[in-house]
Amino acid sequence: MDKQVDVVVVGAGPVGLLLAIELELGGAGLMVLERLTAPSAAIKGTAVGPLGVEAIQRRSMGPALAEAEDRHFAAMGPAGAARRALIGREMNRQRRQERQEENKFLASLAPWRFEFLLFRPASQTRRRNAQLNAARWSETAEASPASEIRAT
């Protein structure tokens, strides 16, 4: 093969194909390589992250992807409907878990939350930050088994 390309995209999964589309629209010469010789019926990428959603919206591909998903699950028959329901339940469980973790994180910040809203001179803020950092360092040093090594 004597074809000259700027970029070779390895893998024709969701990320590889979206990357290929973006590169092609940007004017790059490219080639997509895929190890499978026939289309796969396996679901690839059951969830899309925020940057992926942004890229899909930027290219107005959302409705086409939703239609393709509907066709894919319909072709699977009753098993497709069951699988779609399972994926929906799993995604809801993941969202609940992420919200719980975020709430725990925000609750852990509660003592510090209003510290940044106080108006005080920069020297006092620096002194307070130094005190907080020293307290955190001493807590971690006491909890660490390596604290004896540092002390010697």
Secondary structure by P-SEA (a helix, b strand, c coil): cccccccccccccaaaaaaaaaaaaacccbbbbbcccccccccccccccaaaaaaaaaacaaaaaaaaaaaaaaaaaaaaaaaaaaaaaaaaaaaaaaaaaaaaaaaaaccccccccccccaaaaaaaaaaaaaaaaaaaaaaccccccccc
